[in-house]
Amino acid sequence: MKKRYVALIVLILMAFPILSFNYLKKYHPVFLRRHFFAANYIFKNVDVVENTKQYKRISQDIRNKRIFYYNNSLKKNNQSFLETPTAYKSTQANHPDVLYFKNGFHGYKYWMACTPYPDSNDKFENPHILVSNDGISFYMPKGIKNPIVNTPNDNIRGGHLSDTDLMYKNNMLILHYVYNKRGVWGPAKFYRVTSRDGIRWSSPELIYESKQTVQGYSPAFVAEGKLTKMWFISGEGSFSYVQSKDDEKTWEPAKNCNIDLGEWKSWHVDVIKTDKGYEGLMCAKNTGVKTRAVFYIRSTDGINWSSSKYPIIFPTETSWDNEEIYRSTMIKSGSDYKLWYSARSKANKWHIGYIELDEKEIDNLIMNNSNISKI
């Protein structure tokens, strides 16, 4: 009998690390990346004392760089985030995109597309529509059924939705989103659903598919006459442009965009058409500071882009946005810019914040010219 108990205990002890690892991998991927791989690195190195000293030096260097970038940002992060109700009893959300209608669209001036992302769980990363009349208090319009599109059946194998973008064309709202079969690694499929009133939405329609070996995420759309223009990230550090002349049925060959982000690599993008040409916000990643932040970008032709030398929105030290700044969006009204930015805290909570900028702040930014280097 004792031998049986001993054998049972041994089996439990053997299974526990495996079960724990799988649990963390599924529900706490950020924790796993931070702590498991760090521990793995330390255990492989015998000189723990020297490794500890090196770790402290690297950590201090990263901290100094983060302070530098924050001090060179506009330092206008909002101290609180917006309440963004979702269908999942959580206000955590990501990937905002906002349209503004001066005279309203079916009773609301601001229409937001976003994806819930509670604790980085992509099972719930499904497109939602929210509305507002002041750009700050958002809620679900009466009669809507969120999410607009449900979780894909292959979510357990990595398939999920993400990256919402909202466009207005031909008197209707067009909500675009991304389906990635293997996380963000592609191949990617871009879908759209349409609505004449923002409440009743069409069935999903596949409008663009990346090649088998090409990643694709964060599409940003601009309706310009008969053209539909789309910019998207075709892999970390790669920024592409395509256009359609037949309402997104076919697309011309993709072109590589030129932009200089220094030591940062493009990750997510949003583009709008303004009196300055094309303006946008680029979420970019910097491995040296182990975070993401948002840059202001501008172009006259949609191919060659200049960017702010430093991020305009960078993670704070202690607030709700102290881990990374993610996909963001903006509108321009006269000389004012209204920005909605998504961010993650060190506690792995995702929310959307709101700030306002004036044209002088944008015009006074130090800009990098795209002629310096090409992606």
N, C-alpha and C positions, 0 to 999 in steps of 0.2 A: 504493500500500500504506500509506504514512504517513497519507494522508488518512483511510483506513479506521480506522486505530488512533485517530486524533484523534477521529473521529466516535463510535467506541465509548466512548472515555473520557468524552466530553461526555454521552453517554446515561447512563452509569453515574453521573456526578456529578449529573445531573438527577433520576435515579430514587432516589438514596440518601436525600435528605431525606424523600421521600414514603414510602419503605419504612420508614425509621427512625420516622417519625411514627406509621404504622399499627402498627408493632411495639410502640412505647411505649403506644399507645392500648389495645392488646389485653392486654399483659402487665404494664405498669407504669403504670396510670392515675393512681395517686397521684403518682408522679414527674412525669408529664406535667402534671397540674394545678398542681403547685407551681412547676415551672421554666419550662415553655413559656409559660404565660400571664403569669408574672412578667417574662420576657424580652420578650414581646410588648408589655407595658405600658411597659417602659423604652425600647424602640426607637421607640415612638410619641412619646416626649417628648425634646425636644432638649436640655434642660438636665439633663444626666446628673448633674452635681455636686449640684444642688439636689434632684434625685430621690433620690440616694443618701442625703443628709442626712434627707430626709423618710422614706425607708425605714427608716433607723436609728431615728428617733424613734418610728415606728409599731411597729417590732419591740420596742423597749424598753417601750413602753406595753403591748403584748400580754404581754410577759414579766412586767411588774409586776402585771397583772391575774391572770395565771396563778398567781403566787406568792400573791396575795391569796386567791384561791379555794381553793388548796390548803391554806393556813393556816387557813381557816375550814371545811374539811372535817373529817371525823373522823380523818384521817391514819392510817388503819389498813390501808392497802394492803399486801397480802402481798408480800414481797420475792422470792418465787418463784411460778411458776405450776404448775398441776396437769398431770400427764401424761394426755392424753386420746387414746388410740389411735384411729386411723381406718382405713378401708379403703384409704387412698391413700398409705401409707408416710409419713405426716406426723402430728404431734401438734397441729398448728394447728387451733383450733376456735373457734366463735362461737355465739351464741344459746342459751345453756344454759337449761334448765328442769328442775327437780328435784322429785320426789315422795319423801316419806319414809313408810315403813311400819314402825311400831314393832315389829311381830312378823314383819316381812318379807313380801315378795310373791314367791313361787316361789324362795325362798332368799336374797333380797337386800333390804336395808332401803332403799337409795337407788337410785332409777332416774332417769337423766339422759337427756334428749333434747338434741341439739345438732347443729350443722352444721359440717363441716370447712370451712375457708376459707384454704387455704394461699396466702400472698402475695396475698390478695384476689382469687383466681381463682374466680369463681362457677360454673365448670363442676363444681367439686367440692362445692358448697354443698348437699349432699343429706342428708336427715335420717338421723341415727345414734342408736342406743340404747346407753348404757353403764350399768354397775351398780357398786355399791360397798356395803360394810358399815360403813364409817366416814365416808363423805362426802368423803374425800380421795383415796384410791386407787381410781381408776375403771378399769374394763376391760370388754371385751365379754363378755357372758354366753355360756356354752357353748351352741353350736348356732345362734346367731343369724347372720343374713346381712346385714351392713351393706354399702351403705346400704339403708335400708328402702325408699326410693324413689329411682330413678335419675335422672340428668340428663335434662331435657326435650330433645326433638329440635330445638327451635328455639333452643338456647343460643347458637349463633353469631349469632343476630339479637337477642340480649338477653334471651331467656326464661330464667329460672332459678328455683330453689327457695330458700327461706330461712325464717327466723322460726319455729322449732319451739316448740311448747307441749305439755305433757303433762298429761292429766287422768285421774282415776280415777272411773269411774261404772259402775253396774250390774255390778260385779265384773270389770271389764276396764279395761285401759289404752287410752286414746284419744290418739293422737298427731296433733296438728294441725300444718299447715305451710302456707306461702304459695307460690303460683305467680304471678309477675308477668311479664306479656308483654313489657313494655318497661322493664326495670330496676325501679325502685321507683315509676315514674310511672303505673302503672295502665293499664287497669283491672286489679284484683286478683281472684284466685280463692283461696279458702281451702278446703283439702282436709283430710280426716282418714283415718287408717287405725286399725284396732282389733286388740287382741290379748288373749286370755284368759290367756296365760302369758308374754308379753313376748318370745317367740321367734318364733312364727308370727304373721304380720301379714296382715290383709285387703288386698284391692285398694283403691286410692285412691277416695274418694268425695267429690264436690264438695258442700260444705255452705253456702257463702256466696260471693256474687259482688258486687263493688262496681259502681257505675254507670260508664258509659263515661268520664265526666269526673271521677270520684272516685278518688283514690289509696286504697290500703288495704294496711297491713302491720302486723306485730307484734301479732297477736291474742293475747289472754290469756283463758283460760277458767276458769270456776268452776262446779262442779256443786253445785246447791243444791236438794235435794228433786227435784221433777220438772223444775225449771228448769235450763237451761244458760245461763249468763250469759257474755257476751263483750264485752271492751273491746278497741279497736284504734285505731291511728293512721290517721286519714283524710286524710293530708297533713301535712307538717311544720307543727307548731303547732296541729294539730287532733286532738282526742281524743274518741272516740265510744263509745257503749254500745248493745248490742242484746241481746235475750234470746229464747230458744226454749222452747216448752212441749211440743214433740213430738220430742224427741231430735234436734234440729238439722235437721229436715226443712224447717221454715219459721221465719222470724224476724219479729218485730215491727219496726215502723219504727225506724230508728236515732235515738238522741238525742245531742245534743252535751253533753259533760261540761264542767263549769266548773272551772278550775284556774288558779292564779297562779304562774307560774315566773319572774316578773320579765322580764329581758332574754333569757331562755332559751326555746327552742321545743321542744316535745315531739317525740320521734323514735321511741322504742321503749318498751314498757311491759310490766310483769308485775304481776298482781294475785292476792292470796290472801285467803281468808276466815279471820278470826281472832276472838278474843274482843273485839277493839277495833272490829270491823266489817269493813271491807275495807282491807287494807294493800297496798302495792306499791312497786315501784321504777320510776322514770321516767328513761330515758335522754333527755337533752335537748341541744340544740345551741346554742352561743353564737358568733355570727360575730365578735364583738368580741375573743374570746380564741382563735378559730379551733380549737375543739375540742368534744368532747362529754364529758359527765359524768353521774353518776347521782344523782337526788334520791330521798328517801323521801317517799311520798305516803300519804294516809289519807282515808277517807270512811265515813260511816255509811249513806248511801243509794246509793252507787255512781255518783252523778251529780255531786254537789258535793264537790270534793276540796280538801284542804289539802296543802301541800307544804313540805318543809324550805326555809328561806330560802336556804340554800347547799347545793351538792352534798355528799352524804355521802362519795362516792368521786370523787376528781379525779385526773387523770394526774400521775404523779410526774415528777421532773426527769430521772432517768437510768436507771430500772429498765425492766423488760420492758413496763410499762404507761404509757410516757411520752408517747404520742401522743393517745389518746382512750380513754374508758371507754364500753363499748357495752351491748348488751342484757344485763340481769342478772336474777337470780331469788333468792328466799329462801324459807325455811320458818321457822315459829315453833314452838318446843317449850318449853312452860312460860314462863319469863321470858327464854329465850335465842333469839336470831336467828342463823341460819346463812345466809350470803350467798355465792353464786357469781356472779362478774362476768366478763364477757368484755372484753378490751382489746386495743388495737393498739399496737405499738411504732413508733418513728420509722423502723425498718428494715422496716416493713410486715409484721410477723409478728403473728398473732392467737393469743391463748391465753386460758385461763380461770383465774381466781384464786379463792381461798377466804378468807373472813374470818368472824369471829364477833363479834356485838354482844350486849350485855345490854339488858334493857328500860329501865333507867335512862338509857342513852345515847340511846335512841330518844325517851323521854319528855322528855328535856332539850333536844331539838332546838328551835330557834326556827322556828316554822311560819308560812307565809303562808296566809291565809284565802282561799278561792275567791270570796268576795264582793267582793274588791278589784277583780278584773277577770275577764273571761270570754274564753275562746278562741273 
